[in-house]
Amino acid sequence: MTLDPTVTIVIIVVLAVIALSVFLTFFPIMLWISALASGVRVGIITLVAMRLRRVVPSRIVNPLIKATKAGLGLTINQLESHFLAGGNVDRVVNSLIAAQRANIELEFERAAAIDLAGRDVLQAVQMSVNPRVIETPTVAAVAKNGIEVKVKARVTVRANIERLVGGAGEETIIARVGEGIVTTVGSSDSHKDVLENPDLISRTVLGKGLDAGTAFEILSIDIADVDVGKNIGAHLQTEQAEADKRIAQAKAEERRAMAVAHEQEMKARVVEMRALVVESESQVPLAMAEALKQGKIGVLDYMNFKNIEADTSMRNSIGKTDSSAPDKEER
C-alpha cells in the first residue's frame, strides 16, 4: 500500500522536528553561539558532557558570560563544581561582581563557601555596602529601686565577609543587646537615671563588644523607646506581706486548735475525776455494811449518821432557797 505524498511529507517533517529537538537538547548550539559571541570559549563537546553529568549548561554558561564581561577570570570548571555541590552559581557570580564594583575583596572560594553554608552571599555584600538596621523587641528590666523599665533599641550592623562562615546570626546580636540592656538598667540606682540618660545604655552595650564571633559588625546602637512599667518592688513586697499574713494566720489557727484540744483534754480529765469520786462514794455503803456486820458500829450509830446526813441535806436546801430569793425580788 502506497502512502499519500502529503502524509509522507508530514511524517518526514515531524520526524525532522523530533530529531532536531533531540539534537538541540544534547547539542545546545544557540548557547554555544552566544558564548562565542561574548568572548567565552566553550567547546560544544563540553556542553554535551554537561548534559551527560546532569548539569544544565545555561546555568553555567550564562553566569560565566557575566563573569567574563566583568573581568573576574573564572573558569567553567569552578562554576560547574560549585553547581554540582548544590550551590547557586548565578548568585555567587552576582555577589562577586557587586563586591568588585564596591571595591570589596572577595574571592570565588570564599563566596562559594558562604553560599554552600546557607547564607545569601549577595545580600551579605549588599549589607557590607549598605548597613542594615535591626530592631530589637521590647526588653523589660528592673532598676534597683524596683521600677520596671521597657526599652526598645535599633542596632545598625554591617556584614563582615570574613566571619560569614561560622559566625553567629541576627538572633545572637538581638540576644546580646537585650542582655546588655538588662545589665545596664539593673545596675542603675533608679529608673530616673535611665530615663534621663538613655545613651548610658548605648555606651554600656557598645563597650561589651557584642559583635565578637558574629557575622556582623555593630556600627551603632540607638535607643528608640523607653517606657516605665510596673512597680515590681512594691508588687513583690505586697506578695511577701500577703505570704507573711497567711503564715501568721496558719500559726494562729494551729495555736487555737491546740487550745481546743487542751480544753477537751481538761474536760475529759474532769469527767475522769468525777468517775473516781462516784466510785469512791459507792464504796461507802459497802464499808458501812461491813462495819455493821463486824459490829464495829451499832444500829443507833448508823441511824444517827443518817439523821445527820438528812439534816445536812435539809440545811443545804434551805441555803439554796435563801440565796435564790433576792434574785427573784430583783427581777
C-alpha positions in Angstrom: 0.0 0.0 0.0 1.4 3.4 -1.0 1.1 6.4 1.2 -0.2 9.7 0.1 2.6 12.1 -0.7 1.2 14.7 1.7 1.1 12.3 4.6 4.7 11.3 3.8 5.8 14.9 3.8 4.1 15.5 7.2 5.7 12.4 8.7 9.1 13.4 7.4 8.7 16.9 8.9 7.6 15.6 12.3 10.5 13.2 12.4 12.8 16.0 11.4 11.5 18.3 14.2 11.9 15.5 16.7 15.4 14.8 15.5 16.2 18.5 15.7 14.8 18.8 19.2 16.8 15.8 20.4 19.9 17.2 18.7 19.5 20.6 20.2 18.9 19.1 23.6 22.2 17.4 23.6 24.0 20.0 21.4 22.9 23.5 22.7 24.1 25.3 19.5 22.4 28.6 20.4 24.1 28.7 23.8 27.4 27.8 22.2 27.0 30.6 19.7 26.0 33.1 22.4 29.1 32.1 24.4 31.4 32.6 21.4 29.8 36.0 20.7 30.5 37.0 24.2 34.2 36.0 24.1 33.8 32.9 26.2 35.5 29.9 24.6 33.4 26.8 25.4 33.6 23.7 23.3 30.4 22.0 22.1 31.7 18.7 23.4 32.0 20.4 26.9 28.3 21.4 26.7 27.3 17.8 25.7 29.4 16.5 28.6 27.5 18.8 31.0 24.3 17.2 29.8 25.7 13.8 30.5 26.6 14.9 34.0 23.1 16.2 34.5 24.2 19.8 34.6 22.1 22.4 32.9 24.5 24.2 30.6 22.7 27.5 30.6 23.1 27.8 34.5 26.9 27.6 33.9 27.4 29.4 30.7 25.3 32.4 31.3 27.0 33.2 34.7 30.3 32.6 33.0 29.5 35.2 30.4 28.7 37.7 33.1 31.9 36.9 35.0 33.9 37.2 31.8 32.4 40.5 30.9 33.1 41.8 34.4 36.7 40.6 34.2 36.6 38.2 37.1 38.6 35.5 35.4 36.5 32.5 36.5 36.8 29.1 34.8 34.0 26.8 33.7 35.3 24.1 36.0 34.9 26.3 39.1 31.3 27.1 38.3 30.4 23.6 37.4 31.9 22.1 40.6 30.0 24.7 42.7 26.8 23.8 40.8 27.4 20.0 41.4 28.0 20.8 45.1 24.5 22.2 45.3 25.3 25.9 45.2 23.7 28.8 43.4 26.2 29.7 40.7 24.3 32.8 39.4 24.1 34.3 43.0 27.7 33.7 43.6 28.7 35.4 40.4 26.4 38.4 41.1 28.0 38.8 44.5 31.5 38.7 43.1 30.5 41.4 40.6 28.9 43.5 43.3 32.0 43.1 45.5 34.3 44.1 42.7 32.2 47.3 42.0 32.2 48.2 45.7 35.9 47.6 46.0 35.4 44.7 48.5 37.9 41.9 48.5 36.0 38.7 47.9 37.4 35.6 46.3 35.4 32.9 44.5 36.3 30.2 47.0 35.1 32.3 50.0 31.9 33.3 48.1 31.2 29.7 47.2 31.8 28.6 50.9 29.4 31.3 52.1 26.8 30.2 49.6 27.2 26.5 50.5 26.9 27.4 54.2 23.3 28.5 53.5 23.8 32.3 53.7 22.9 34.7 51.0 26.3 35.9 49.8 24.8 38.6 47.5 22.8 40.0 50.4 25.9 39.9 52.6 27.8 42.0 50.0 24.9 44.4 49.8 24.9 44.7 53.6 28.6 45.5 53.5 27.9 48.5 51.3 24.5 49.5 52.8 24.3 48.7 56.5 21.1 47.2 57.9 19.1 48.3 60.9 17.9 45.5 63.3 15.1 46.5 65.6 15.1 44.6 68.9 11.8 43.5 70.7 10.8 45.4 73.8 13.2 44.4 76.6 11.9 44.7 80.2 14.4 45.2 83.0 14.1 46.3 86.7 16.2 49.1 88.3 17.5 48.8 91.9 14.5 50.9 93.2 12.1 48.2 91.9 10.7 50.1 88.9 10.4 48.2 85.6 11.8 49.9 82.5 10.9 48.8 79.0 13.5 49.6 76.3 13.4 49.1 72.5 16.6 49.6 70.6 17.7 49.8 66.9 21.1 48.2 66.0 22.9 49.2 62.9 25.0 46.4 61.6 27.2 45.7 58.6 28.0 42.3 57.3 31.5 41.0 58.0 32.5 38.9 54.9 35.4 37.4 56.8 33.2 35.9 59.5 30.1 34.9 57.5 31.2 31.3 57.6 30.8 30.1 61.1 29.7 33.4 62.5 26.5 33.9 64.6 23.4 35.5 63.1 21.0 38.2 63.9 19.4 36.3 66.8 22.7 36.4 68.7 23.0 40.1 68.1 19.5 40.7 69.5 20.1 38.4 72.5 23.3 40.1 73.4 21.8 43.6 73.1 18.9 42.5 75.3 21.4 41.2 77.9 23.3 44.5 77.8 20.0 46.4 78.3 19.1 44.3 81.3 22.5 44.7 82.8 22.6 48.4 82.4 19.1 49.0 83.8 19.6 46.5 86.6 22.8 48.3 87.7 21.1 51.7 87.8 20.1 53.0 91.3 16.9 54.5 90.0 14.8 54.2 86.8 15.1 58.0 86.5 18.8 57.6 85.7 17.9 55.6 82.7 15.1 58.0 81.6 17.4 61.0 81.9 20.4 59.3 80.1 19.2 56.7 77.6 22.7 56.9 75.9 24.0 55.2 79.0 22.6 52.0 77.7 24.2 52.5 74.3 27.6 53.2 75.7 27.5 50.2 78.0 26.2 47.8 75.3 28.8 49.0 72.8 31.6 48.7 75.3 30.9 44.9 75.7 32.0 44.1 72.2 28.8 42.3 71.3 29.7 41.6 67.7 32.5 39.2 68.7 32.1 35.9 67.0 29.2 37.1 64.8 28.8 37.6 61.1 28.2 41.3 61.6 29.9 44.4 62.8 27.9 46.7 65.0 28.1 50.3 63.9 25.8 51.9 66.4 23.0 51.2 69.0 20.3 53.7 69.2 17.6 53.7 71.9 14.3 54.0 70.1 11.8 54.0 73.0 12.0 53.9 76.8 8.8 53.4 78.9 8.2 53.0 82.6 6.4 49.7 83.5 5.1 48.3 86.8 6.5 48.8 90.3 7.9 45.4 90.6 9.4 46.1 94.1 6.1 47.2 95.6 4.4 44.2 94.0 6.9 41.8 95.5 6.6 43.5 98.9 2.8 43.1 98.7 3.1 39.5 97.8 5.6 39.0 100.7 3.3 40.7 103.1 0.4 38.5 102.0 2.5 35.4 102.4 3.5 36.6 105.9 -0.1 37.2 106.8 -1.1 33.7 105.7 1.8 32.2 107.7 0.7 34.1 110.8 -2.9 33.0 110.3 -1.8 29.4 109.9 0.2 29.6 113.2 -2.7 31.3 115.0 -5.0 28.5 113.7 -2.5 26.0 115.0 -2.4 27.6 118.5 -6.3 27.7 118.6 -6.5 24.1 117.6 -4.0 23.2 120.3 -6.0 25.2 122.9 -9.2 23.5 121.9 -7.5 20.1 122.1 -6.2 21.0 125.6 -9.7 22.1 126.7 -11.1 18.8 125.6 -8.4 17.0 127.5 -9.3 19.0 130.6 -13.0 18.2 130.2 -12.1 14.5 129.9 -9.9 14.8 133.0 -12.8 16.3 135.0 -15.1 13.5 133.9 -12.5 11.1 134.9 -12.2 12.7 138.3 -15.9 12.7 138.8 -16.0 9.0 137.9 -13.4 8.4 140.6 -15.5 10.3 143.1 -18.6 8.3 142.2 -16.6 5.1 142.5 -15.3 6.2 145.9 -18.8 7.1 147.1 -20.1 3.7 146.0 -17.6 2.2 148.4 -19.2 4.0 151.5 -22.4 1.8 151.7 -20.3 -1.3 151.4 -18.0 -0.1 154.1 -20.9 0.7 156.4 -22.5 -2.7 155.8 -19.2 -4.4 156.5 -18.8 -2.3 159.7 -22.3 -3.3 160.9 -21.7 -6.9 160.1 -18.4 -6.9 162.1 -20.0 -5.0 164.9 -17.7 -2.0 164.7 -20.7 0.4 164.7 -24.2 -0.1 166.1 -27.6 0.4 164.6 -28.1 3.5 166.6 -24.9 4.9 165.3 -26.0 4.2 161.8 -29.4 5.9 162.5 -27.6 9.0 163.9 -25.4 9.2 160.8 -28.5 9.1 158.6 -30.1 11.8 160.7 -27.1 14.0 160.4 -26.9 13.4 156.7 -30.6 14.3 156.3 -30.2 17.4 158.4 -27.2 18.4 156.3 -29.2 17.9 153.1 -32.1 20.0 154.6 -29.7 22.8 155.5 -28.2 22.8 152.0 -31.7 23.0 150.5 -32.6 25.9 152.8 -29.4 27.7 152.0 -30.0 27.4 148.2 -33.6 28.7 148.7 -32.4 31.8 150.7 -29.7 32.6 148.1 -32.2 32.5 145.2 -34.8 34.7 146.9 -33.0 38.1 146.4 -32.6 37.3 142.7 -36.4 36.8 142.3 -37.0 40.1 144.2 -34.7 42.0 141.9 -36.4 40.6 138.8 
